[in-house]
Amino acid sequence: MGSPERPPGGHDGVLANAVRQIVRSADAPGYVWAACEQSEARSIRNFMRNESGYDRNSFSIAAYWQRDPS
């Protein structure tokens, strides 16, 4: 049995999950910056806006590329 195939350069949720864990476990608010694949950036941005409790001036999330859907 082989290992599961990961999407090429894509969204497997690893980065977004790591950001969630770090932000939730932080002792004090800081600044969150991320530049990544579009779907990961969207997931992180949604978390930061809607769940983190961080002020909008305390994070910057940018999508620098989009995974090829093929």
N, C-alpha and C positions, 0 to 999 in steps of 0.2 A: 504494500500500500504506500503510495507516494504522498508527499506533503501537498496540502491544498494549494492551488494556483492563486497567486495574488494578482489583482488588476495591475497592468503595466502603468507605472507612474501615477497610480490612481488613488481612489478613495477607498481605503479599507478601514478607516476610522481610527487607526492607531494614533495619529497626531491629535485628532480632536479629543479622543479619550484621555490622552496624556495631559492635555491642557485642562480638561475638566478636573482631573485628579489633583493636579498641581494647584489650580486656583481654589478648589474646595478645601485643600489641606493647608493653605498658606496661613501663617500666623497674622499677617497684616497685608492689606492691599498693596499692590505694586503696579507696575506697568506691564501690560501684555502686548507683545508684538509678534506677529507671525506673517510669513509670506510663503504660500504653498499652492497646491493644486486647488482648482476652483471649488470643487465639492467639499473638500476639507475646510477651506476658508469659510465657506457658507455655514457649515456646521459650527465651527468655532465662533464665528460672528454672531450667529443666532444664540448660542449659549451665553456669550458675553453680554449681549443686549438684554436677554430675557430671563436669565437664571443666575448670573454671577453676582449681581448686586453692585458691580463696578460702574462708576460714572463713565459716560461715553468718551470723556477726555483721558481715560486711563487705559485705553487699548487701541491698537491699530492692527487690523487684519486685512491682508491684501492677497488677492488671487493673481498669481504670476503665470499660470498656464492652465490649460484645460486638457484633461485626459482624452485621448482619441477614443471615441465611442466604439470603434470597430474591434 
